[in-house]
Amino acid sequence: MRIVVIGDGKIGFTVTQALVREGHDLVVIDNQAAALKQTEDSLDVQVIEGNGASVSVQKQADVAAADLMIAVTEADETNLLCCMIARQLGCPNTIARIRSPEYNEDVYLLKEGLGLSMVVNPERSTAKQISSLLQYPSFLKREKFAKGRAEIVEMLIPEGGKLDGMILSDLYKSLKVHVLVCAVVRDNEVTIPDGRFVLEAGDHIYVTAATGDLLSLLKSTGYETPRVRSVLMIGGSRIAVYLSQFLAQTGVDVKIIDSNLERCNLLSEMLHKAEVIHADGTSFAVLRQEGIEEMDAVICLMNIDEQNIITSMFAHSINVPKIVCKMNRTEYAAILSDDIKECVITPRILTANDILRYVRAMENRPGEGVITLHKLVDERVEALEFEVNASTWYLNTPLKSIPIKEDLRIAIITRRGNTIVPSGEDCLKTGDSCVIVTTSAGEFNTLNDIFDSAPKGVRA
């Protein structure tokens, strides 16, 4: 597809990079020549220097002939204006980045009134992800499917734990919970395991389960940790605002430290249930004074990655139970210790994945595209949700009898609101949704792509 991206900042570059990998024809617009030069040198895209909200610049980019226009500049109003112009020029699909909490309640009205195909809010999405992790601190990652009814969670197997040395075929017999280990990372190598695989201490495992079974999973494995009741946020960013609002609904005590007095005053007005402290959150003495050692969780949300990393390391050194570190520069991950790497969350990657899911769905007929897309294990694994319809091959056929491609597992089937962790005896039926997990990123745009061959008499 032909796609125009307006805004070549961190979000814009990550989105562009993801779409180029998928083989799309990209045009990038920005008014910063240096950023465009870097993008042009590293990616196979056309770049145009100028104001993306200008009619003449959009005409130069031939937005009218594009299948999709994505506006991800720093300014919400600019993004909305870019989308309005693109629609007037004839672009059928537009996506706008809208970050401000002030616009959050008006998102649906904005989508309908401006004809937006999709709205992305990196800060709100990140806050939701962090809030989800704080609900069950033992999980390192949580990814939702089937409208929140099923999830894939990441867990670390401790030495001597219940899962250490367990063969996967014995999992249900031992845990009495219907779950499926769909991916394992051992010594930085990813495996899509079968029932003969034996788990070891130090493995990072990705487990699929019904959301309602997550607590039972933790209890049965012995990894349940106390509920998070107090959270210290360092940095009063937009993420902090959204996260505070989410946590207030669950009765969690929130304290926010920020070094900008004006920002602190604004946060105090916006967040009546949070305690806001004007202080230097990078000072270990200040953090001790504000009770970091008694906190159940510390969330590092400053604008500088290095500050977030150092503060996270300090929190880890004094044994804070749960730590989350916001990081924009993914290249830092290679030098982080495993303990810190496990707590990193990257807003721009969350946003790129949301957009990538939408783009993949655009490429297919209604009901055949990707419903949900999550990238796992440093983007080396994809978990994709599809709808099962009348055109899906091998309906009502036991999974053990279906020719499924290698390095792929059918992880979850959702049927009439019920979540099925499938065995070889289960089958796909019209109306189901189905989650697959694979190491073959970018190869599956429809559910039929997972099959190694078509049924007899059907042309592939």
LOVEX-20265 format. One line per 10 residues: their letters; for each residue y, z negated, x negated of C-alpha. Coordinates in steps of 0.1 Angstrom, whole numbers, plus 5000, padded with zeros to 4 digits. Layout:
N
a = Y,Z,X ~ ...
//
This chain:
460
mrivvigdgk = 5000,5000,5000 ~ 5036,5005,4990 ~ 5054,4971,4988 ~ 5089,4961,4979 ~ 5096,4926,4965 ~ 5132,4914,4965 ~ 5136,4885,4941 ~ 5121,4883,4906 ~ 5121,4846,4900 ~ 5090,4824,4896
igftvtqalv = 5078,4830,4931 ~ 5086,4867,4931 ~ 5069,4874,4897 ~ 5038,4855,4908 ~ 5036,4874,4941 ~ 5042,4907,4923 ~ 5015,4899,4897 ~ 4990,4891,4923 ~ 4997,4923,4943 ~ 4995,4945,4912
reghdlvvid = 4961,4931,4905 ~ 4950,4942,4939 ~ 4961,4978,4931 ~ 4992,4981,4953 ~ 5023,5002,4945 ~ 5052,4977,4938 ~ 5090,4981,4936 ~ 5108,4949,4925 ~ 5145,4944,4932 ~ 5167,4917,4915
nqaaalkqte = 5202,4914,4902 ~ 5191,4899,4869 ~ 5184,4926,4843 ~ 5166,4902,4819 ~ 5141,4891,4845 ~ 5134,4927,4856 ~ 5129,4938,4819 ~ 5103,4911,4814 ~ 5085,4922,4847 ~ 5087,4959,4838
dsldvqvieg = 5072,4952,4803 ~ 5043,4931,4816 ~ 5034,4947,4849 ~ 5030,4983,4861 ~ 5058,4983,4886 ~ 5091,5001,4894 ~ 5122,4979,4890 ~ 5157,4983,4905 ~ 5187,4962,4894 ~ 5210,4953,4923
ngasvsvqkq = 5215,4932,4954 ~ 5185,4933,4976 ~ 5206,4926,5006 ~ 5225,4958,5001 ~ 5217,4987,5023 ~ 5222,5012,4995 ~ 5199,4993,4972 ~ 5172,4991,4998 ~ 5176,5028,5004 ~ 5173,5034,4966
advaaadlmi = 5140,5015,4968 ~ 5130,5036,4998 ~ 5122,5005,5018 ~ 5119,5027,5049 ~ 5087,5042,5035 ~ 5073,5008,5024 ~ 5044,4992,5043 ~ 5058,4957,5036 ~ 5090,4941,5022 ~ 5089,4906,5008
avteadetnl = 5121,4887,5003 ~ 5117,4857,4980 ~ 5151,4851,4964 ~ 5165,4816,4960 ~ 5187,4818,4991 ~ 5172,4815,5026 ~ 5201,4834,5041 ~ 5198,4863,5017 ~ 5161,4866,5024 ~ 5167,4867,5062
lccmiarqlg = 5194,4893,5057 ~ 5171,4914,5035 ~ 5145,4914,5062 ~ 5170,4923,5089 ~ 5181,4953,5069 ~ 5146,4964,5060 ~ 5136,4963,5097 ~ 5167,4984,5106 ~ 5158,5009,5079 ~ 5123,5012,5094
cpntiarirs = 5100,4990,5073 ~ 5073,4977,5098 ~ 5064,4944,5081 ~ 5087,4918,5065 ~ 5081,4884,5049 ~ 5108,4859,5042 ~ 5109,4829,5019 ~ 5126,4801,5039 ~ 5128,4768,5020 ~ 5154,4746,5037
peynedvyll = 5142,4717,5059 ~ 5172,4725,5082 ~ 5156,4758,5091 ~ 5121,4744,5095 ~ 5124,4736,5133 ~ 5138,4771,5139 ~ 5110,4791,5121 ~ 5093,4804,5152 ~ 5126,4814,5167 ~ 5136,4831,5135
keglglsmvv = 5103,4850,5133 ~ 5107,4862,5169 ~ 5144,4870,5168 ~ 5143,4888,5135 ~ 5109,4904,5138 ~ 5095,4887,5107 ~ 5058,4892,5101 ~ 5055,4860,5081 ~ 5076,4831,5068 ~ 5066,4813,5036
nperstakqi = 5079,4779,5026 ~ 5065,4770,4991 ~ 5080,4734,4993 ~ 5065,4726,5027 ~ 5031,4741,5018 ~ 5030,4721,4986 ~ 5039,4689,5005 ~ 5012,4695,5030 ~ 4987,4701,5002 ~ 4997,4668,4985
ssllqypsfl = 4996,4649,5018 ~ 4961,4662,5023 ~ 4950,4650,4989 ~ 4965,4615,4995 ~ 4944,4612,5027 ~ 4912,4612,5006 ~ 4922,4604,4970 ~ 4887,4609,4956 ~ 4890,4647,4961 ~ 4908,4667,4934
krekfakgra = 4915,4696,4957 ~ 4912,4703,4994 ~ 4913,4738,5010 ~ 4911,4742,5048 ~ 4894,4769,5069 ~ 4885,4775,5105 ~ 4919,4762,5117 ~ 4913,4729,5099 ~ 4877,4723,5112 ~ 4861,4730,5078
eivemlipeg = 4870,4725,5042 ~ 4861,4731,5006 ~ 4868,4701,4984 ~ 4866,4696,4946 ~ 4848,4666,4932 ~ 4841,4653,4897 ~ 4806,4639,4891 ~ 4808,4607,4871 ~ 4782,4596,4847 ~ 4755,4575,4864
gkldgmilsd = 4768,4585,4899 ~ 4745,4593,4928 ~ 4749,4631,4922 ~ 4743,4629,4884 ~ 4709,4647,4878 ~ 4704,4657,4915 ~ 4688,4690,4923 ~ 4707,4708,4950 ~ 4677,4713,4972 ~ 4675,4675,4976
lykslkvhvl = 4711,4671,4986 ~ 4707,4666,5023 ~ 4676,4644,5019 ~ 4697,4621,4996 ~ 4731,4622,5013 ~ 4721,4627,5050 ~ 4753,4648,5053 ~ 4753,4685,5059 ~ 4772,4699,5029 ~ 4769,4728,5005
vcavvrdnev = 4778,4730,4969 ~ 4792,4765,4967 ~ 4805,4765,4931 ~ 4801,4744,4899 ~ 4823,4744,4868 ~ 4805,4731,4837 ~ 4819,4735,4802 ~ 4846,4758,4817 ~ 4819,4782,4830 ~ 4817,4789,4867
tipdgrfvle = 4783,4791,4885 ~ 4775,4800,4921 ~ 4744,4778,4924 ~ 4712,4780,4943 ~ 4689,4752,4954 ~ 4673,4750,4920 ~ 4705,4740,4902 ~ 4707,4705,4888 ~ 4740,4687,4888 ~ 4752,4668,4857
agdhiyvtaa = 4779,4642,4849 ~ 4812,4659,4841 ~ 4805,4688,4865 ~ 4834,4698,4888 ~ 4817,4708,4921 ~ 4832,4726,4951 ~ 4816,4713,4983 ~ 4819,4728,5018 ~ 4817,4705,5048 ~ 4830,4700,5083
tgdllsllks = 4863,4681,5081 ~ 4849,4654,5102 ~ 4821,4648,5076 ~ 4844,4643,5046 ~ 4845,4605,5049 ~ 4807,4604,5053 ~ 4804,4626,5022 ~ 4825,4601,5002 ~ 4806,4571,5015 ~ 4772,4586,5009
tgyetprvrs = 4780,4596,4973 ~ 4797,4562,4966 ~ 4830,4579,4956 ~ 4851,4564,4984 ~ 4884,4550,4971 ~ 4909,4527,4989 ~ 4934,4543,5013 ~ 4968,4552,4998 ~ 4994,4528,5013 ~ 5022,4531,4988
vlmiggsria = 5036,4562,4970 ~ 5062,4566,4943 ~ 5078,4600,4941 ~ 5098,4609,4910 ~ 5123,4636,4919 ~ 5141,4640,4952 ~ 5133,4677,4957 ~ 5127,4695,4989 ~ 5090,4688,4984 ~ 5098,4651,4984
vylsqflaqt = 5117,4655,5017 ~ 5088,4673,5034 ~ 5062,4650,5019 ~ 5081,4618,5029 ~ 5082,4631,5065 ~ 5045,4638,5065 ~ 5036,4604,5050 ~ 5059,4585,5074 ~ 5037,4597,5103 ~ 5007,4580,5087
gvdvkiidsn = 5025,4547,5079 ~ 5025,4551,5041 ~ 5053,4533,5022 ~ 5074,4558,5002 ~ 5098,4551,4973 ~ 5118,4580,4958 ~ 5136,4579,4924 ~ 5162,4605,4916 ~ 5189,4606,4889 ~ 5215,4625,4910
lercnllsem = 5236,4601,4930 ~ 5247,4627,4955 ~ 5212,4637,4961 ~ 5201,4601,4966 ~ 5228,4596,4993 ~ 5216,4627,5011 ~ 5180,4616,5009 ~ 5190,4582,5024 ~ 5206,4599,5053 ~ 5176,4623,5059
lhkaevihad = 5147,4599,5053 ~ 5153,4566,5071 ~ 5118,4553,5064 ~ 5118,4559,5026 ~ 5134,4537,4999 ~ 5156,4558,4977 ~ 5165,4546,4942 ~ 5192,4561,4920 ~ 5178,4559,4885 ~ 5163,4579,4857
gtsfavlrqe = 5127,4585,4867 ~ 5117,4596,4832 ~ 5124,4561,4818 ~ 5092,4542,4815 ~ 5112,4509,4817 ~ 5127,4521,4851 ~ 5093,4530,4864 ~ 5078,4496,4855 ~ 5109,4479,4871 ~ 5103,4499,4903
gieemdavic = 5067,4488,4904 ~ 5048,4519,4893 ~ 5018,4497,4883 ~ 5013,4485,4918 ~ 5015,4520,4934 ~ 4985,4537,4949 ~ 4999,4571,4940 ~ 5026,4587,4919 ~ 5039,4621,4927 ~ 5059,4638,4899
lmnideqnii = 5083,4663,4915 ~ 5111,4669,4890 ~ 5125,4703,4882 ~ 5113,4703,4846 ~ 5076,4707,4840 ~ 5076,4688,4807 ~ 5091,4658,4824 ~ 5065,4659,4851 ~ 5037,4662,4826 ~ 5049,4633,4804
tsmfahsinv = 5055,4611,4834 ~ 5020,4619,4847 ~ 5005,4610,4814 ~ 5023,4577,4815 ~ 5011,4570,4850 ~ 4975,4578,4839 ~ 4978,4555,4809 ~ 4985,4525,4832 ~ 4957,4535,4856 ~ 4976,4546,4886
pkivckmnrt = 4948,4555,4911 ~ 4961,4589,4922 ~ 4985,4612,4904 ~ 4999,4646,4914 ~ 5020,4666,4890 ~ 5040,4696,4901 ~ 5040,4724,4875 ~ 5055,4758,4876 ~ 5045,4772,4843 ~ 5008,4778,4845
eyaailsddi = 5004,4785,4808 ~ 5008,4748,4802 ~ 4974,4742,4818 ~ 4956,4754,4787 ~ 4970,4725,4766 ~ 4966,4697,4791 ~ 4939,4671,4790 ~ 4913,4674,4818 ~ 4926,4642,4834 ~ 4961,4656,4838
kecvitpril = 4949,4692,4846 ~ 4930,4678,4876 ~ 4962,4665,4892 ~ 4984,4697,4888 ~ 4997,4716,4918 ~ 5017,4748,4915 ~ 5039,4759,4945 ~ 5042,4795,4935 ~ 5005,4800,4934 ~ 5001,4785,4968
tandilryvr = 5027,4809,4981 ~ 5012,4840,4964 ~ 4979,4832,4979 ~ 4994,4830,5014 ~ 5010,4864,5009 ~ 4979,4879,4994 ~ 4959,4868,5024 ~ 4984,4885,5047 ~ 4984,4917,5027 ~ 4946,4920,5026
amenrpgegv = 4945,4915,5064 ~ 4971,4944,5067 ~ 4947,4968,5050 ~ 4921,4965,5077 ~ 4917,4970,5114 ~ 4924,4940,5137 ~ 4896,4915,5134 ~ 4882,4928,5102 ~ 4905,4914,5076 ~ 4908,4881,5057
itlhklvder = 4918,4852,5080 ~ 4922,4827,5052 ~ 4922,4830,5014 ~ 4921,4803,4988 ~ 4917,4807,4950 ~ 4898,4781,4932 ~ 4890,4772,4896 ~ 4922,4786,4880 ~ 4919,4816,4903 ~ 4885,4826,4890
vealefevna = 4868,4819,4923 ~ 4879,4831,4958 ~ 4870,4815,4991 ~ 4877,4839,5020 ~ 4873,4835,5057 ~ 4864,4865,5080 ~ 4859,4870,5116 ~ 4824,4881,5127 ~ 4827,4909,5153 ~ 4806,4937,5168
stwylntplk = 4810,4959,5138 ~ 4796,4933,5113 ~ 4763,4943,5099 ~ 4731,4922,5101 ~ 4741,4903,5132 ~ 4715,4877,5144 ~ 4695,4882,5112 ~ 4685,4851,5092 ~ 4706,4849,5061 ~ 4675,4847,5039
sipikedlri = 4667,4883,5050 ~ 4701,4898,5044 ~ 4709,4917,5012 ~ 4739,4898,4999 ~ 4756,4906,4967 ~ 4752,4885,4936 ~ 4776,4856,4926 ~ 4784,4850,4963 ~ 4775,4824,4989 ~ 4781,4822,5026
aiitrrgnti = 4795,4787,5026 ~ 4806,4779,5062 ~ 4800,4794,5096 ~ 4822,4783,5125 ~ 4808,4789,5160 ~ 4826,4778,5193 ~ 4845,4751,5175 ~ 4814,4738,5156 ~ 4810,4740,5119 ~ 4777,4750,5104
vpsgedclkt = 4768,4745,5068 ~ 4743,4774,5067 ~ 4707,4775,5055 ~ 4686,4806,5051 ~ 4675,4803,5087 ~ 4710,4805,5101 ~ 4725,4838,5111 ~ 4759,4855,5119 ~ 4768,4860,5155 ~ 4797,4879,5172
gdscvivtts = 4827,4855,5176 ~ 4818,4834,5145 ~ 4841,4829,5116 ~ 4825,4829,5082 ~ 4837,4816,5048 ~ 4823,4832,5016 ~ 4828,4819,4981 ~ 4826,4844,4952 ~ 4835,4849,4915 ~ 4841,4886,4922
agefntlndi = 4879,4882,4930 ~ 4896,4910,4948 ~ 4864,4929,4959 ~ 4861,4917,4995 ~ 4885,4929,5021 ~ 4861,4930,5050 ~ 4830,4910,5058 ~ 4807,4940,5054 ~ 4818,4942,5017 ~ 4796,4912,5010
fdsapkgvra = 4764,4931,5018 ~ 4745,4949,4990 ~ 4735,4977,5013 ~ 4740,4989,5049 ~ 4713,4984,5075 ~ 4690,5014,5080 ~ 4706,5041,5101 ~ 4741,5028,5094 ~ 4764,5048,5071 ~ 4783,5026,5046
//
